[in-house]
Amino acid sequence: MPSSFKLLASLLLVLLLQACASVQYQPLATIDRISPDEGYRPRQAISQQKLPGNADDVFMVVMFSGGGSRAAALGYGVLEELNRQRFDWNGKPLSLFDQIDMTFGVSGGSMLSAYHALHGEDIFDNFERDFLKQNLQDNLKRKVFAVANWSRLTSPQFGRGDLLEEQLNQTLFRHATFDDLARKRKGPFTVIASTDMTAGTRLDFTQEVFDALCLDLSKLPIARAVAASSAVPLVFAPLTLNNNGGHCGYAIPEDMERAVFHSDPNALQTATRRELLDSVLSYGDRSKRPYIHLLDGGLVDNLGMGSLLEMTQLYSSQQLYDQFTQRKTRKIVVININAQNRIDTAIDQTADVPSTRSVMQALVDIPIDRNSEESVRQFRRMADNWRKDEERRVRLEGGEPIAMYYISLALKDVADPALRKEMLNVPTTLYLPGPTVEKLKRVGAELLTQSEEFRQLQKALDLKRVEP
């Protein structure tokens, strides 16, 4: 028996080593030239033909925060309520849901935003079945402990983040790619955000960013981007992206060049613009960083506001105004859905040194919470400045101002104290019981309708609540 056992163990070891050697990272297709008018680019959200039911004079952005299934359920509830809010535009009955031109998704919010972008209003038929009612967490656990995956998980180029991608492909995205988003999506343009592990900066999955990497984003599965955005440290392994920077003739886009190099050199904002440019140019030499490793986007931007804030920092208010007037926009609506929780803890009730687990959790949560609070402050400031600039422009030039509505929805603002405490203690997981999902959906709808800024929008559009 001992000799037979040794022989069997040796055979298993040989097979395991062979399997490990066969599991290797599959690089994304590279490009040898930049095609500014091709690929999945944010300008589609502004310059493309409007989707059916989308009014010309309303431009709406919705940002879905991180927070696992809690964030997805809360955001889904908001979308349901937007679909109930109806108004007449040029004699046509439209829903507020159909006015969404652009979304930003981080971590758990990216699962909702990417699905919405791909399927449009069909989200109301299938998202609950495909995600909210799926026990994705147990499915992943089974994959981790399945004997068939042991060899892959021992490979240095395959990790739990790759298993998450496989599960998302199976249940949510069914191998759709960014080419499908560019050519066949039924919903708004979405920006999915992850974190560059080495640089500590946000990496958005748009072709503009992938131009700097000299990569073809169209070939990337949506599931891999969402898995990268959701790769919580220590829970999921980082996901890998190859870098071909410096081999496709990449040049700074003209509008970015004007913003950076033709602005006042003595202005403090110019330094900020150069820093933003440097973060893009850092991918320009693949010999220094042939691979990029990506983690949860919430580590640097848990609210999904980073891209919009950078846009307002990079470009002047006049440049942004010109872009919106070209498409006849009269109302800009920005809805931020913040699923940040606040789990009750007893560590402040005792002199005992907090456990290692509590400390590790604080190391992740504290910077995320502080960054989120600062992002909200910056966006409020930006909205106030926009309104002041519009008032000044109307005084000098006349005409009608472009109104901006910034609607901030957060679990901490739930009115009922008992319900607020319950919702703030919902954990960040990839599965929640049905009753909890239903409560989060209801809370999302209530937060929207109770928002004072939303009530102003209701008055401006003469919104009526109608069950679809």
C-alpha positions in Angstrom: 0.0 0.0 0.0 2.7 2.5 0.9 4.4 2.0 -2.5 1.1 2.2 -4.4 0.2 5.4 -2.5 3.5 7.0 -3.4 3.1 6.0 -7.0 -0.4 7.5 -7.1 0.8 10.7 -5.3 3.7 11.0 -7.8 1.3 10.7 -10.8 -1.1 13.2 -9.3 1.8 15.6 -8.7 3.0 15.3 -12.3 -0.5 15.9 -13.7 -0.9 18.9 -11.4 2.4 20.4 -12.5 1.5 19.9 -16.2 -1.9 21.5 -15.6 -0.3 24.5 -13.9 2.1 25.0 -16.8 -0.9 24.9 -19.3 -2.9 27.7 -17.5 -1.4 30.9 -18.8 -2.6 34.4 -19.1 -4.2 35.1 -22.5 -3.2 38.6 -23.6 -5.8 41.0 -25.1 -5.3 41.8 -28.8 -3.0 44.7 -29.4 -3.4 47.6 -32.0 -0.7 49.2 -34.1 -2.6 52.4 -34.8 -5.2 54.6 -33.2 -8.6 55.0 -34.8 -10.3 57.9 -33.0 -13.7 57.3 -34.5 -13.8 53.6 -33.7 -14.3 51.6 -30.6 -16.2 52.1 -27.3 -15.7 55.8 -26.5 -17.5 58.1 -24.1 -18.2 60.6 -26.9 -20.8 58.1 -28.1 -22.9 59.2 -25.1 -23.0 62.8 -26.4 -22.6 62.6 -30.2 -24.5 59.4 -31.0 -28.1 59.3 -32.2 -30.4 59.3 -29.2 -32.0 56.0 -28.1 -35.7 55.6 -28.6 -37.7 57.5 -26.1 -34.8 59.8 -25.2 -35.6 63.5 -25.2 -33.1 65.7 -27.0 -33.0 68.4 -24.3 -32.3 66.1 -21.3 -28.9 64.6 -20.5 -29.0 62.2 -17.6 -26.1 60.5 -15.8 -26.5 57.8 -13.2 -23.6 56.6 -11.0 -23.8 53.2 -9.2 -21.5 52.8 -6.2 -19.7 49.7 -4.9 -21.3 47.5 -2.3 -21.8 44.0 -3.8 -25.4 42.9 -4.1 -26.5 45.6 -1.7 -25.4 48.2 -4.3 -27.0 46.4 -7.2 -30.4 46.0 -5.4 -30.5 49.6 -4.3 -29.6 50.9 -7.8 -32.2 48.6 -9.3 -34.8 50.0 -7.1 -33.9 53.5 -8.3 -34.1 52.4 -11.9 -37.6 50.9 -11.3 -38.8 54.2 -9.8 -37.3 56.2 -12.8 -39.3 53.9 -15.0 -42.5 54.9 -13.1 -41.8 58.6 -13.5 -43.4 59.8 -16.8 -43.7 63.1 -18.6 -44.8 64.5 -22.0 -42.2 65.7 -24.5 -43.4 67.2 -27.7 -46.7 65.3 -27.3 -44.9 61.9 -26.6 -45.2 60.1 -23.3 -41.7 59.3 -22.1 -40.3 57.7 -18.9 -37.4 59.2 -16.9 -35.6 55.8 -17.2 -35.3 56.2 -20.9 -33.6 59.6 -20.5 -30.4 58.0 -19.0 -27.6 58.7 -21.5 -24.6 57.5 -19.4 -23.9 55.5 -16.3 -20.8 54.8 -14.2 -20.4 51.6 -12.3 -18.0 50.5 -9.6 -17.7 47.0 -8.1 -21.2 45.8 -7.3 -22.6 48.8 -9.1 -20.7 47.8 -12.3 -22.7 44.5 -12.5 -25.9 46.6 -12.7 -24.6 49.3 -15.0 -23.0 46.9 -17.5 -26.2 44.8 -17.6 -28.3 47.9 -18.1 -26.1 49.1 -20.9 -26.2 45.8 -22.7 -30.0 45.1 -22.3 -31.7 48.4 -21.9 -35.3 48.2 -20.6 -35.0 44.4 -20.7 -33.2 44.8 -17.4 -36.7 44.7 -15.8 -37.4 41.3 -17.2 -34.2 39.5 -16.4 -31.7 41.2 -14.0 -33.4 39.9 -10.9 -33.4 36.3 -12.3 -29.8 36.6 -13.6 -28.2 38.3 -10.5 -30.3 39.5 -7.6 -31.9 36.0 -7.1 -28.7 34.1 -7.9 -26.5 32.9 -5.0 -23.4 34.0 -6.8 -21.4 33.7 -3.6 -22.2 30.0 -3.1 -21.6 29.3 -6.8 -18.1 30.8 -6.5 -17.4 28.8 -3.3 -18.3 25.6 -5.2 -15.9 26.6 -8.0 -13.1 27.3 -5.6 -13.4 23.9 -3.9 -14.2 21.9 -7.1 -11.4 19.3 -7.7 -11.5 20.3 -11.4 -10.3 23.8 -10.5 -7.5 22.9 -8.1 -4.9 22.7 -10.8 -5.9 26.1 -12.3 -6.0 27.8 -8.9 -2.4 26.6 -8.2 -1.2 28.3 -11.4 0.6 31.6 -10.9 -1.4 33.1 -13.8 -4.9 32.2 -12.7 -6.8 33.3 -9.5 -10.1 33.7 -7.9 -10.7 36.8 -9.9 -10.7 34.7 -13.0 -13.2 32.4 -11.5 -15.4 35.4 -10.8 -15.1 36.4 -14.5 -16.2 32.9 -15.5 -19.2 33.0 -13.2 -20.3 36.4 -14.5 -20.0 35.2 -18.0 -22.2 32.2 -17.2 -24.9 34.0 -15.3 -24.9 37.7 -16.5 -23.0 38.5 -19.7 -22.8 35.3 -21.6 -19.5 36.1 -23.3 -20.6 39.6 -24.6 -17.7 41.9 -25.3 -17.1 45.6 -25.5 -17.7 45.4 -29.2 -21.3 44.3 -28.3 -21.6 47.4 -26.1 -20.3 49.6 -28.9 -22.5 48.2 -31.7 -25.5 46.5 -30.2 -26.2 47.8 -26.7 -29.8 48.7 -25.9 -29.1 51.0 -23.0 -26.9 53.9 -22.1 -23.1 54.2 -22.5 -21.5 52.9 -19.3 -18.0 53.4 -17.8 -16.7 50.6 -15.6 -13.9 51.5 -13.3 -11.1 49.5 -11.7 -8.0 50.3 -9.8 -4.4 50.0 -11.1 -2.8 48.1 -8.2 0.7 49.5 -8.8 -0.1 53.1 -9.7 -3.1 53.4 -7.2 -5.1 55.2 -9.9 -8.4 54.5 -11.5 -8.5 52.7 -14.8 -11.7 53.0 -16.9 -12.7 50.5 -19.5 -13.0 52.8 -22.5 -11.1 52.8 -25.7 -9.6 56.2 -24.9 -7.8 54.7 -22.0 -6.9 51.5 -23.9 -5.5 53.7 -26.7 -2.7 54.6 -24.3 -2.2 50.8 -23.7 -2.3 50.1 -27.4 -5.0 47.5 -26.8 -8.2 46.6 -28.6 -10.9 47.0 -25.9 -13.5 45.6 -28.3 -12.1 42.1 -27.8 -12.4 42.2 -24.0 -15.3 40.3 -22.3 -17.5 42.6 -20.3 -17.4 40.0 -17.5 -13.6 40.5 -17.2 -14.0 44.3 -16.8 -16.8 43.8 -14.2 -14.7 41.1 -12.4 -11.7 43.5 -12.2 -14.0 46.3 -10.9 -15.2 43.9 -8.2 -11.9 42.3 -7.2 -12.0 43.1 -3.5 -8.5 42.6 -2.0 -7.9 39.3 -0.2 -11.3 38.0 -1.4 -10.5 37.9 -5.1 -7.1 37.9 -6.8 -6.3 40.9 -9.0 -7.0 40.5 -12.7 -4.2 40.9 -15.2 -4.1 43.1 -18.3 -1.2 43.2 -20.8 0.3 46.5 -21.8 1.5 47.3 -25.3 2.0 51.0 -24.7 4.4 52.8 -27.0 3.7 50.7 -30.1 0.7 52.2 -31.8 1.6 55.9 -32.3 -0.5 57.1 -29.4 -0.8 60.9 -29.2 -2.7 63.0 -26.7 -6.2 63.7 -28.0 -6.6 67.3 -29.3 -9.2 68.4 -26.8 -7.0 67.1 -23.9 -3.9 68.8 -25.5 -5.8 72.1 -25.7 -6.9 71.8 -22.1 -3.5 71.0 -20.8 -1.0 73.0 -22.9 -3.1 76.0 -23.9 -4.4 77.0 -20.5 -2.9 79.6 -18.2 0.6 78.2 -17.2 0.4 80.0 -13.8 -3.0 78.6 -12.9 -3.1 76.0 -10.2 -5.7 74.1 -12.2 -3.0 73.6 -15.0 -0.9 71.6 -12.6 -4.0 69.3 -11.9 -4.5 68.9 -15.6 -0.9 67.9 -16.1 -1.2 65.3 -13.3 -4.2 63.8 -15.0 -2.3 63.7 -18.3 0.7 62.0 -16.6 -1.5 59.2 -15.3 -2.5 58.4 -18.9 1.0 58.7 -20.3 2.4 56.3 -17.6 1.3 53.4 -19.7 3.4 54.6 -22.7 6.3 52.2 -22.2 5.5 48.5 -22.1 9.1 47.6 -21.3 8.6 49.1 -17.8 5.2 47.7 -17.2 4.3 44.9 -19.6 1.4 43.9 -17.3 -1.1 45.8 -15.3 -2.9 44.2 -12.3 -6.4 45.4 -11.5 -8.3 45.5 -8.2 -11.7 46.7 -7.0 -12.5 50.1 -8.5 -13.9 51.2 -5.1 -10.5 51.5 -3.6 -10.0 54.9 -5.3 -13.5 55.8 -6.5 -16.3 53.9 -4.8 -19.0 56.3 -6.0 -18.1 56.3 -9.7 -17.7 60.0 -9.7 -14.0 60.1 -10.6 -14.5 60.3 -14.4 -17.0 63.1 -14.2 -15.0 65.1 -11.7 -11.8 64.7 -13.8 -13.8 65.9 -16.8 -14.8 69.1 -15.0 -11.1 69.5 -13.8 -9.6 68.9 -17.2 -12.0 71.0 -19.3 -13.2 74.5 -18.7 -16.9 75.2 -18.0 -17.1 76.9 -21.4 -15.8 73.8 -23.2 -18.4 71.6 -21.4 -21.1 74.1 -22.1 -20.3 74.1 -25.8 -20.6 70.3 -25.9 -24.0 70.3 -24.3 -25.4 73.2 -26.4 -24.3 71.4 -29.6 -26.8 68.6 -28.7 -29.5 71.1 -27.5 -29.3 70.1 -23.9 -31.3 72.3 -21.5 -31.3 70.0 -18.4 -28.4 68.0 -17.0 -29.5 65.4 -14.4 -26.9 63.6 -12.3 -28.0 60.9 -9.9 -25.5 59.4 -7.5 -26.6 56.2 -5.8 -24.4 55.6 -2.7 -24.8 52.1 -1.1 -22.1 52.7 1.5 -22.9 50.8 4.6 -21.9 51.3 8.3 -21.8 48.0 10.1 -22.3 48.3 13.9 -19.2 47.4 15.9 -18.6 46.9 19.6 -14.9 47.8 19.5 -15.4 51.2 21.1 -17.3 49.6 24.0 -14.1 48.0 25.5 -10.5 48.7 26.2 -9.5 45.5 24.4 -7.2 45.9 21.4 -9.3 45.5 18.2 -8.8 42.2 16.4 -6.7 41.8 13.3 -9.9 41.3 11.3 -11.3 44.6 12.6 -8.0 46.4 11.8 -7.9 44.9 8.3 -11.5 45.9 7.6 -10.7 49.5 8.8 -7.7 49.7 6.5 -10.0 49.1 3.5 -13.1 51.0 4.7 -11.6 54.2 6.1 -9.9 55.4 2.9 -13.0 54.4 0.8 -15.4 56.3 3.1 -13.2 59.4 3.2 -12.6 59.4 -0.6 -16.4 59.1 -1.1 -17.2 62.0 1.2 -14.6 64.2 -0.5 -16.0 63.2 -3.9 -19.5 64.2 -2.8 -18.2 67.6 -1.6 -16.4 68.2 -4.9 -19.5 67.4 -6.9 -21.7 69.7 -4.8 -19.1 72.4 -5.4 -19.0 71.7 -9.1 -22.8 71.8 -9.3 -22.9 75.1 -7.5 -20.2 76.6 -9.7 -22.1 75.5 -12.8 -25.3 77.2 -11.7 -23.4 80.4 -10.9 -21.7 80.3 -14.3 -25.0 79.8 -16.0 -26.6 82.7 -14.1 -23.6 84.9 -15.1 -23.8 83.8 -18.8 -27.5 84.6 -19.0 -27.0 88.0 -17.5 -24.3 88.8 -20.1 -25.6 87.0 -23.1 -29.3 86.4 -22.5 -31.0 83.1 -23.4 -32.0 80.2 -21.3 -29.7 78.6 -18.8 -28.8 74.9 -18.8 -30.2 73.7 -15.5 -28.2 71.1 -13.5 -29.9 68.8 -11.0 -27.6 66.9 -8.7 -29.5 64.1 -6.9 -27.6 62.4 -4.2 -29.1 59.2 -2.7 -27.4 57.4 0.2 -28.4 54.7 2.7 -27.4 57.0 5.6 -30.3 59.3 4.5 -33.1 56.8 5.0 -35.7 58.6 7.0 -36.9 55.8 9.3 -34.3 55.3 12.0 -35.0 51.5 12.4 -34.9 50.9 8.7 -31.8 53.1 8.3 -30.0 51.0 10.9 -31.0 47.8 9.2 -29.9 48.9 5.8 -26.6 50.3 7.0 -25.9 46.9 8.5 -26.5 44.9 5.3 -23.1 43.3 4.5 -21.1 43.5 1.3 -21.6 40.1 -0.3 -22.6 38.6 -3.6 -25.8 37.2 -2.3 -28.6 38.6 -0.2 -31.9 37.0 1.0 -35.0 37.9 -1.0 -36.6 40.0 1.7 -33.5 42.1 2.0 -33.3 42.6 -1.7 -36.9 43.8 -1.7 -36.3 46.2 1.1 -33.3 47.7 -0.7 -35.3 48.1 -3.9 -38.0 49.9 -1.9 -35.5 52.1 -0.1 -33.9 53.1 -3.5 -37.3 54.2 -4.8 -38.1 56.1 -1.6 -34.8 57.9 -1.5 -35.4 59.1 -5.0 -38.9 60.4 -4.5 -38.0 62.0 -1.1 -35.1 64.0 -2.6 -35.7 67.7 -2.6 -33.5 68.1 -5.8 -35.6 65.4 -7.5 -38.8 67.2 -6.5 -37.4 70.2 -8.4 -36.9 68.1 -11.4 -40.4 66.7 -11.1 -41.7 70.2 -11.2 -39.6 71.2 -14.1 -40.6 68.2 -16.2 -44.2 67.9 -14.8 -43.5 64.3 -13.9 -46.3 61.9 -13.1 -45.9 58.6 -11.3 -47.4 55.8 -13.4 -47.0 52.0 -12.9 -45.6 50.6 -16.2 
